[in-house]
């Protein structure tokens, strides 16, 4: 029967879901199936909801990180002519930290800031301005399927050289931004993520 236009940026039926929507659905599924090791019963109470909130998943990493790490090697093996040795060194550092990262944003997670800056740069390059998702059908290995809205799209199509180059440049951009802001690539997340209070007026 369709969604009313007042739904606005949430989009319409048969449209790609936000990553936050997808991870919420997956966490509910894991809770009901008892695969999240939170409690021995598949219930939602105050404690289980608190534990779910503090799991600190990064679903974007679960969707893209494995392929991104492969792209690190592919891009470095045959970089574009304008990518200098210094930029390749940044790429090497970025990819090394991402390999060791635990894929969470816990206080002691080292390298979450690298993925955060990478995600920002990737969104700036590929995101759909209206719905804030990457809906480029040439980017994903498995495109969005309305019948599988929680598990698609996923993977990066590494058969396309344009995707390899884009991802390599985005990774380098993430490293450059961290360097410019004097943020260590492998610092614990708790030391990097700070609340900055605006001065009193």
VENRAJO-V209641 format. One record per residue. N is the residue number from 0. RES is the residue in three letters. PSI is psi in whole degrees, 0 to 359 (* if undefined). OMEGA is omega in degrees with one decimal (NA if undefined). D_CENTER is the distance of its C-alpha to the mean C-alpha in whole Angstrom. Layout:
N RES PSI OMEGA D_CENTER
N RES PSI OMEGA D_CENTER
This chain:
0 UNK 354 171.9 33
1 UNK 154 176.3 30
2 UNK 144 176.8 28
3 UNK 155 -177.2 30
4 UNK 339 179.6 29
5 UNK 342 177.6 28
6 UNK 336 171.7 25
7 UNK 238 -172.2 24
8 UNK 348 177.1 20
9 UNK 342 177.3 20
10 UNK 184 -178.4 21
11 UNK 188 178.7 23
12 UNK 151 178.6 24
13 UNK 27 177.1 22
14 UNK 153 -177.7 19
15 UNK 138 -179.6 16
16 UNK 156 172.1 14
17 UNK 155 178.6 11
18 UNK 325 179.4 9
19 UNK 320 177.1 11
20 UNK 317 -178.1 14
21 UNK 314 -177.9 12
22 UNK 326 176.9 11
23 UNK 316 178.7 15
24 UNK 319 -179.9 17
25 UNK 322 178.3 16
26 UNK 323 175.7 16
27 UNK 317 179.1 20
28 UNK 315 178.9 20
29 UNK 322 179.5 20
30 UNK 314 -178.7 22
31 UNK 330 -179.5 25
32 UNK 358 -179.4 25
33 UNK 33 178.8 25
34 UNK 5 -179.6 22
35 UNK 1 177.6 20
36 UNK 29 177.5 23
37 UNK 315 179.2 24
38 UNK 161 -177.2 27
39 UNK 357 178.6 30
40 UNK 144 -176.0 30
41 UNK 56 -176.9 28
42 UNK 161 174.5 28
43 UNK 111 174.7 27
44 UNK 185 -175.4 28
45 UNK 319 -177.2 28
46 UNK 317 -178.9 27
47 UNK 324 177.1 25
48 UNK 322 176.4 23
49 UNK 317 179.4 22
50 UNK 321 177.2 21
51 UNK 316 -179.2 19
52 UNK 326 -175.9 17
53 UNK 7 175.6 17
54 UNK 336 171.9 16
55 UNK 45 174.8 12
56 UNK 153 169.0 10
57 UNK 93 -171.7 6
58 UNK 329 176.7 6
59 UNK 324 177.5 3
60 UNK 321 179.3 4
61 UNK 333 -177.9 7
62 UNK 325 -169.2 7
63 UNK 342 -165.5 7
64 UNK 319 -178.6 8
65 UNK 314 179.2 11
66 UNK 323 -179.9 12
67 UNK 320 179.9 10
68 UNK 326 174.9 13
69 UNK 322 179.5 16
70 UNK 328 176.5 15
71 UNK 312 -177.8 16
72 UNK 317 -177.2 19
73 UNK 315 -179.2 20
74 UNK 316 -177.7 20
75 UNK 331 -178.7 21
76 UNK 332 -179.1 24
77 UNK 70 -176.1 25
78 UNK 156 173.4 24
79 UNK 157 -172.9 25
80 UNK 335 -178.4 28
81 UNK 1 179.2 27
82 UNK 112 -174.0 24
83 UNK 171 176.8 26
84 UNK 323 179.1 27
85 UNK 320 178.3 25
86 UNK 323 176.7 22
87 UNK 328 176.3 22
88 UNK 320 175.4 23
89 UNK 316 178.6 20
90 UNK 317 -179.6 17
91 UNK 317 178.9 19
92 UNK 315 179.8 18
93 UNK 313 -176.9 15
94 UNK 325 177.4 14
95 UNK 317 179.2 17
96 UNK 319 -179.9 15
97 UNK 327 178.0 12
98 UNK 321 -176.6 14
99 UNK 345 -176.5 16
100 UNK 142 -177.8 13
101 UNK 2 176.0 13
102 UNK 24 174.2 9
103 UNK 169 173.9 11
104 UNK 53 171.1 11
105 UNK 163 -178.0 15
106 UNK 328 -177.9 18
107 UNK 8 177.8 18
108 UNK 124 -177.2 15
109 UNK 120 177.5 15
110 UNK 359 178.8 13
111 UNK 328 -178.9 10
112 UNK 330 177.2 11
113 UNK 315 -180.0 10
114 UNK 324 178.6 7
115 UNK 313 -180.0 7
116 UNK 323 175.5 10
117 UNK 316 -178.1 8
118 UNK 319 178.6 5
119 UNK 313 -179.1 9
120 UNK 322 179.2 11
121 UNK 318 177.5 9
122 UNK 318 179.5 10
123 UNK 328 -177.1 13
124 UNK 327 -168.3 14
125 UNK 352 -169.5 13
126 UNK 150 172.1 13
127 UNK 121 -174.5 15
128 UNK 330 -176.6 17
129 UNK 309 -171.9 19
130 UNK 353 176.6 16
131 UNK 43 172.3 13
132 UNK 159 175.3 11
133 UNK 104 -176.9 11
134 UNK 17 177.4 15
135 UNK 113 -175.2 16
136 UNK 346 177.6 18
137 UNK 352 -176.7 18
138 UNK 316 -173.2 15
139 UNK 145 173.3 14
140 UNK 316 175.5 16
141 UNK 112 -176.8 16
142 UNK 166 178.4 17
143 UNK 134 178.0 17
144 UNK 117 -179.9 20
145 UNK 336 178.3 21
146 UNK 345 179.9 23
147 UNK 63 -170.9 19
148 UNK 340 -176.8 17
149 UNK 334 -175.7 15
150 UNK 4 177.0 14
151 UNK 149 0.4 14
152 UNK 167 178.1 13
153 UNK 160 179.6 11
154 UNK 159 177.9 12
155 UNK 134 180.0 12
156 UNK 97 -176.3 16
157 UNK 4 175.4 17
158 UNK 347 -178.5 21
159 UNK 118 178.9 20
160 UNK 327 -179.7 21
161 UNK 324 178.2 20
162 UNK 321 177.6 16
163 UNK 313 -178.4 17
164 UNK 316 179.5 18
165 UNK 311 -175.8 15
166 UNK 321 177.4 13
167 UNK 315 -179.8 15
168 UNK 323 178.5 16
169 UNK 319 177.9 13
170 UNK 316 178.2 12
171 UNK 319 178.7 16
172 UNK 320 178.2 15
173 UNK 316 178.9 13
174 UNK 318 179.7 15
175 UNK 320 -179.4 18
176 UNK 320 178.0 17
177 UNK 318 178.0 17
178 UNK 317 -179.1 20
179 UNK 332 -179.1 22
180 UNK 13 175.4 21
181 UNK 39 178.9 22
182 UNK 123 178.8 19
183 UNK 138 -178.4 19
184 UNK 323 -172.9 16
185 UNK 18 177.0 17
186 UNK 148 175.2 18
187 UNK 144 -178.2 18
188 UNK 325 -179.4 15
189 UNK 338 177.9 19
190 UNK 342 -176.1 20
191 UNK 317 -176.6 18
192 UNK 104 -177.1 17
193 UNK 148 173.7 20
194 UNK 122 179.5 21
195 UNK 114 -178.4 24
196 UNK 133 178.5 26
197 UNK 144 179.0 28
198 UNK 147 -179.8 32
199 UNK 143 178.7 34
200 UNK * NA 36
